[in-house]
């Protein structure tokens, strides 16, 4: 049996269990760094498919690595499984997780014949925690020659626009006072947050097309008759590239400082994670993925560059040849990070995307292993 057929046969034998795994994770959403059940379920599944599994890698309790094969070409299939606060798996990480297992077991069936080492890596806290960045820094990706994952979305996109980003916690500290009797004795931290929000709103009319800034107030005060002395917000700042992000970050920081200057409150800005880098899709691997996805019936239309997102997979792509395509689940008009999209992530269309994503990644890896020029490039890429 040729490698593609063998990989497909291995997936076919496990497909029903993989769909059940996706739905199980969907029913039990867990937030970043808390993905204990999903991590355990994925590890158990991979052990059942013959992988050796190491849990809690790199001092991250909900990260893991599963290995099969012992060839010189190392591929990493990334699994994400954290959910979003309040709206569950509205980014489809349940599908990502099960798809990664499916691609991994399909490749394990041909790894020895193709000279592959297959690594399925559980990467927690993509939603604002930067799990892959910590795994990179702590050596989890050492020795890898290529990395990939597929991400559910409304449409199929090979080179998904992924821009640089970082999340910040913003704190203002003022002074309490009776809001009616002695307001002049107070320093209003809520006003500081309001001033900064107005400044950011005015800044938006002067942003470059690739820049973004958005946030929420997480604490606005204690009671309406007390001058607020403590307020907090969470903001995400984005730029098309790392360099443009740095420019954008400085401009937004001036807005936060304006709030403190105007009111007399003190300001503290705390990064929530390392900056997410923009994604560099490897052109040869992306082209192979496109051919394989199209052979499965996937179609790719024009890409809206404004529909950009951010992920810590961008940091992986700066170190290892990588791809991060979107795989459509027929969800429109629902889009990522909407409750309606979460509902679409446990449907027959999402289950079909699981199948197509797993096979497209497995076949793409087979192409990388059997194309002599591409294999040689990947093996020699520093």
C-alpha positions as CSV (number, residue, x, y, z in Angstrom):
1,X,0.0,0.0,0.0
2,X,1.4,3.5,-0.9
3,X,2.0,5.9,2.0
4,X,-1.0,8.1,1.3
5,X,-3.4,5.1,1.2
6,X,-1.8,3.6,4.3
7,X,-2.2,6.9,6.2
8,X,-5.8,7.3,5.1
9,X,-6.6,3.7,6.1
10,X,-5.1,4.3,9.6
11,X,-7.3,7.4,10.0
12,X,-10.4,5.6,8.7
13,X,-10.1,3.0,11.5
14,X,-10.0,5.7,14.1
15,X,-12.3,8.4,12.7
16,X,-15.4,7.6,14.8
17,X,-13.3,7.8,18.0
18,X,-11.7,11.0,16.9
19,X,-15.1,12.6,16.3
20,X,-16.2,11.5,19.7
21,X,-13.0,13.0,21.2
22,X,-13.7,16.3,19.5
23,X,-17.3,16.4,20.8
24,X,-16.2,15.4,24.3
25,X,-13.7,18.3,24.5
26,X,-16.4,20.6,23.1
27,X,-18.8,19.6,25.9
28,X,-16.2,20.2,28.6
29,X,-14.6,23.6,27.8
30,X,-11.6,24.5,29.9
31,X,-9.8,27.9,30.0
32,X,-6.1,28.5,29.4
33,X,-3.8,26.7,31.7
34,X,-6.7,24.7,33.1
35,X,-7.1,22.1,30.3
36,X,-6.6,19.1,32.6
37,X,-9.3,16.9,31.1
38,X,-8.5,17.7,27.5
39,X,-4.8,17.1,28.0
40,X,-5.5,13.8,29.7
41,X,-8.0,12.6,27.1
42,X,-5.6,13.4,24.2
43,X,-2.7,11.6,26.0
44,X,-4.8,8.5,26.6
45,X,-5.9,8.5,23.0
46,X,-2.4,8.8,21.7
47,X,-1.1,6.0,24.0
48,X,-3.9,3.8,22.5
49,X,-2.6,4.5,19.0
50,X,0.9,3.4,20.0
51,X,2.6,6.7,20.9
52,X,4.9,7.2,23.8
53,X,3.5,10.1,25.8
54,X,5.2,12.5,28.2
55,X,2.8,14.7,30.1
56,X,3.7,18.0,31.8
57,X,6.6,18.9,29.6
58,X,8.6,22.0,30.1
59,X,7.1,22.6,33.6
60,X,3.7,23.2,32.0
61,X,1.2,20.8,33.6
62,X,-1.3,20.8,30.7
63,X,1.3,20.4,27.9
64,X,2.4,17.1,26.5
65,X,4.4,15.4,23.8
66,X,3.6,12.2,22.1
67,X,6.1,10.4,19.8
68,X,6.0,7.7,17.1
69,X,8.7,6.7,14.6
70,X,12.4,7.3,14.8
71,X,13.4,8.8,11.4
72,X,15.6,11.8,10.9
73,X,12.9,14.1,9.6
74,X,10.9,15.4,12.7
75,X,7.4,16.8,12.2
76,X,5.4,18.4,15.0
77,X,1.6,18.5,14.8
78,X,0.4,21.1,17.3
79,X,-2.8,20.5,19.3
80,X,-4.7,23.3,21.0
81,X,-7.5,22.7,23.4
82,X,-8.2,25.8,25.5
83,X,-11.6,27.4,25.4
84,X,-12.8,31.0,25.7
85,X,-14.4,32.6,28.8
86,X,-18.2,32.5,28.7
87,X,-18.5,31.1,25.1
88,X,-16.7,27.8,25.3
89,X,-15.1,26.4,22.1
90,X,-15.9,29.4,20.0
91,X,-12.6,29.1,18.2
92,X,-12.9,25.4,17.6
93,X,-9.9,24.2,19.6
94,X,-11.8,20.9,20.2
95,X,-11.5,20.3,16.4
96,X,-7.9,21.3,16.4
97,X,-7.1,18.8,19.1
98,X,-8.8,15.9,17.5
99,X,-7.4,16.8,14.1
100,X,-3.9,16.8,15.5
101,X,-4.4,13.3,16.9
102,X,-5.8,12.1,13.6
103,X,-2.9,13.5,11.6
104,X,-0.4,12.0,14.1
105,X,-1.9,8.5,14.0
106,X,-2.1,8.6,10.2
107,X,1.6,9.5,10.0
108,X,2.6,7.0,12.6
109,X,1.4,4.2,10.2
110,X,4.0,5.2,7.7
111,X,6.7,6.9,9.8
112,X,9.3,4.1,9.7
113,X,8.9,3.6,5.9
114,X,9.4,7.4,5.3
115,X,12.1,8.1,7.8
116,X,9.9,10.3,10.0
117,X,9.7,11.0,13.7
118,X,6.1,12.2,14.4
119,X,5.5,14.4,17.4
120,X,2.0,15.4,18.5
121,X,2.5,18.3,20.9
122,X,-0.2,19.5,23.3
123,X,0.2,23.3,23.4
124,X,-2.0,24.9,26.1
125,X,-3.1,28.5,26.6
126,X,-3.2,29.8,23.0
127,X,-6.0,32.1,24.0
128,X,-3.9,34.8,25.7
129,X,-1.3,32.6,27.5
130,X,1.4,32.1,24.9
131,X,1.9,28.4,25.7
132,X,3.8,27.7,22.5
133,X,6.2,30.6,23.2
134,X,7.1,29.0,26.6
135,X,7.5,25.6,24.9
136,X,9.8,27.2,22.4
137,X,11.9,28.9,25.0
138,X,12.2,25.8,27.1
139,X,13.3,23.5,24.2
140,X,10.2,21.5,23.4
141,X,10.5,22.2,19.7
142,X,14.2,21.4,19.6
143,X,15.1,19.1,16.7
144,X,11.9,19.7,14.8
145,X,12.1,20.4,11.0
146,X,8.5,21.4,10.3
147,X,5.4,22.2,12.3
148,X,1.8,22.5,11.4
149,X,-1.8,22.7,12.6
150,X,-5.2,23.5,11.0
151,X,-7.6,25.9,12.6
152,X,-11.4,26.0,12.1
153,X,-12.9,29.0,10.5
154,X,-15.8,30.0,8.3
155,X,-13.8,29.4,5.1
156,X,-10.7,27.5,3.8
157,X,-7.6,29.7,3.7
158,X,-4.1,28.3,3.1
159,X,-2.1,31.3,4.3
160,X,-4.3,32.7,7.1
161,X,-3.4,36.4,7.8
162,X,-1.8,36.2,11.3
163,X,-0.4,39.4,12.8
164,X,1.7,40.3,15.8
165,X,0.0,40.9,19.1
166,X,0.4,41.2,22.9
167,X,-2.2,41.4,25.7
168,X,-1.8,43.7,28.7
169,X,-3.4,44.3,32.0
170,X,-3.8,48.0,32.8
171,X,-4.2,49.2,36.4
172,X,-5.0,52.7,37.7
173,X,-4.7,53.6,41.4
174,X,-6.3,56.7,42.7
175,X,-7.8,57.7,46.1
176,X,-11.2,57.0,47.6
177,X,-13.5,59.8,48.8
178,X,-17.3,60.3,49.3
179,X,-18.5,60.9,45.8
180,X,-21.1,63.5,46.9
181,X,-19.8,65.1,50.1
182,X,-16.0,65.2,49.4
183,X,-15.4,64.5,45.7
184,X,-12.5,67.0,45.6
185,X,-10.5,64.8,48.0
186,X,-10.6,61.8,45.6
187,X,-8.5,60.7,42.7
188,X,-10.7,59.0,40.2
189,X,-9.2,55.9,38.7
190,X,-12.3,55.3,36.6
191,X,-11.8,58.7,35.0
192,X,-8.2,57.7,34.2
193,X,-9.5,54.7,32.4
194,X,-12.1,56.8,30.6
195,X,-9.5,59.3,29.4
196,X,-7.3,56.5,28.0
197,X,-10.2,54.9,26.3
198,X,-11.2,58.1,24.6
199,X,-7.6,58.7,23.5
200,X,-7.4,55.2,22.0
201,X,-10.7,55.7,20.3
202,X,-9.3,58.9,18.7
203,X,-6.1,57.1,17.8
204,X,-8.0,54.6,15.7
205,X,-8.6,57.1,12.9
206,X,-4.8,57.3,12.4
207,X,-3.9,53.6,12.5
208,X,-2.3,51.7,9.7
209,X,-4.4,49.0,8.0
210,X,-2.6,46.2,9.8
211,X,-2.9,47.7,13.3
212,X,-5.5,46.8,15.9
213,X,-6.3,47.8,19.5
214,X,-9.2,46.6,21.6
215,X,-10.0,45.9,25.3
216,X,-12.4,45.5,28.1
217,X,-12.9,47.0,31.5
218,X,-12.5,44.2,34.1
219,X,-12.9,46.4,37.2
220,X,-14.5,49.8,37.3
221,X,-14.8,50.6,41.0
222,X,-16.5,49.5,44.2
223,X,-19.7,51.5,44.5
224,X,-21.2,54.6,42.8
225,X,-21.0,56.7,45.9
226,X,-17.2,56.1,46.3
227,X,-14.7,57.8,44.1
228,X,-13.1,54.8,42.4
229,X,-9.5,54.2,43.6
230,X,-8.8,51.0,41.7
231,X,-9.7,50.2,38.1
232,X,-8.4,47.5,35.7
233,X,-8.7,46.7,32.0
234,X,-7.4,44.1,29.6
235,X,-6.2,45.3,26.2
236,X,-4.8,43.6,23.1
237,X,-2.5,45.6,20.9
238,X,-1.7,44.3,17.4
239,X,0.5,45.2,14.4
240,X,1.0,43.6,11.0
241,X,4.6,42.8,11.9
242,X,6.7,42.7,15.0
243,X,8.2,46.0,14.1
244,X,4.9,47.7,13.5
245,X,3.5,46.2,16.7
246,X,6.3,47.9,18.6
247,X,5.3,51.3,17.1
248,X,1.7,50.6,17.9
249,X,2.5,49.6,21.4
250,X,4.3,52.9,22.1
251,X,1.4,54.9,20.7
252,X,-1.2,53.1,22.9
253,X,1.0,53.4,26.0
254,X,0.9,57.1,25.6
255,X,-2.9,56.9,25.7
256,X,-2.7,55.0,29.0
257,X,-0.3,57.6,30.3
258,X,-2.7,60.3,29.3
259,X,-5.3,58.9,31.7
260,X,-2.8,59.0,34.6
261,X,-1.6,62.5,33.7
262,X,-5.1,63.9,33.5
263,X,-6.3,62.6,36.8
264,X,-3.3,62.2,39.0
265,X,-3.8,58.4,39.2
266,X,-0.8,56.1,39.1
267,X,-0.5,53.7,36.2
268,X,0.7,50.1,36.0
269,X,0.8,48.1,32.7
270,X,1.6,44.4,32.9
271,X,2.2,42.2,29.9
272,X,0.1,39.1,30.1
273,X,2.4,37.0,27.8
274,X,5.4,37.4,25.5
275,X,4.5,39.1,22.2
276,X,2.9,36.9,19.5
277,X,4.8,37.1,16.3
278,X,3.3,37.4,12.8
279,X,3.0,34.1,11.0
280,X,5.5,33.1,8.3
281,X,3.8,30.4,6.3
282,X,6.5,28.2,4.6
283,X,5.6,28.5,0.9
284,X,6.5,25.0,-0.2
285,X,4.7,23.3,2.7
286,X,1.7,25.7,2.2
287,X,1.6,24.8,-1.5
288,X,1.6,21.1,-0.7
289,X,-1.2,21.5,1.8
290,X,-3.3,23.4,-0.8
291,X,-2.9,20.6,-3.3
292,X,-3.8,17.9,-0.8
293,X,-6.8,19.9,0.6
294,X,-8.0,20.5,-2.9
295,X,-7.8,16.8,-3.7
296,X,-10.1,16.3,-0.7
297,X,-12.6,18.7,-2.2
298,X,-11.6,21.9,-0.4
299,X,-11.8,25.2,-2.3
300,X,-9.9,28.4,-1.6
301,X,-11.2,31.8,-2.6
302,X,-9.7,35.3,-2.2
303,X,-8.5,36.2,1.3
304,X,-9.7,39.3,3.1
305,X,-6.5,40.8,4.6
306,X,-8.6,42.7,7.2
307,X,-9.7,39.4,8.7
308,X,-6.5,39.0,10.6
309,X,-6.0,37.2,13.8
310,X,-3.0,36.4,16.1
311,X,-1.6,33.2,17.6
312,X,1.5,31.9,19.3
313,X,2.0,29.6,16.3
314,X,3.5,32.7,14.7
315,X,6.4,32.4,17.0
316,X,6.9,28.8,16.0
317,X,7.0,29.8,12.4
318,X,9.8,32.2,13.0
319,X,12.0,29.3,14.2
320,X,10.7,26.2,12.3
321,X,9.2,26.0,8.8
322,X,5.4,26.0,9.6
323,X,1.9,26.3,8.3
324,X,-1.3,27.3,10.0
325,X,-4.2,27.1,7.4
326,X,-7.8,27.7,8.2
327,X,-10.2,24.9,7.5
328,X,-13.8,25.8,6.8
329,X,-16.7,24.4,8.8
330,X,-19.6,26.0,6.9
331,X,-20.5,28.3,9.7
332,X,-21.4,31.6,8.0
333,X,-22.8,34.0,9.1
334,X,-21.2,32.8,12.4
335,X,-17.5,33.6,12.7
336,X,-14.8,32.8,15.3
337,X,-15.4,34.0,18.9
338,X,-19.1,34.0,18.6
339,X,-21.4,31.6,20.6
340,X,-23.0,30.6,17.3
341,X,-19.5,29.5,16.0
342,X,-19.0,27.4,19.1
343,X,-22.2,25.5,18.2
344,X,-20.9,24.9,14.7
345,X,-17.8,23.2,16.1
346,X,-19.6,20.0,17.0
347,X,-21.6,19.5,13.7
348,X,-21.2,17.2,10.7
349,X,-19.4,20.0,8.9
350,X,-16.8,20.3,11.7
351,X,-16.4,16.6,11.9
352,X,-15.7,16.6,8.1
353,X,-13.2,19.3,8.6
354,X,-11.5,17.1,11.2
355,X,-11.1,14.4,8.6
356,X,-9.9,16.7,5.8
357,X,-7.5,18.6,8.1
358,X,-6.0,15.4,9.5
359,X,-5.5,13.8,6.0
360,X,-4.3,17.1,4.4
361,X,-1.6,17.5,7.1
362,X,-0.6,13.8,7.0
363,X,-0.4,13.9,3.2
364,X,1.5,17.2,3.2
365,X,4.0,15.7,5.6
366,X,4.3,12.6,3.3
367,X,5.1,15.1,0.5
368,X,7.8,16.7,2.6
369,X,9.3,13.4,3.3
370,X,9.3,12.1,-0.3
371,X,10.2,15.2,-2.2
372,X,13.9,15.0,-2.2
373,X,14.6,18.7,-2.6
374,X,12.1,19.7,0.0
375,X,13.2,17.0,2.4
376,X,16.8,18.1,2.0
377,X,15.9,21.8,2.6
378,X,14.0,21.0,5.8
379,X,16.7,18.7,7.2
380,X,19.3,21.4,6.6
381,X,17.3,24.5,7.7
382,X,19.0,25.8,10.9
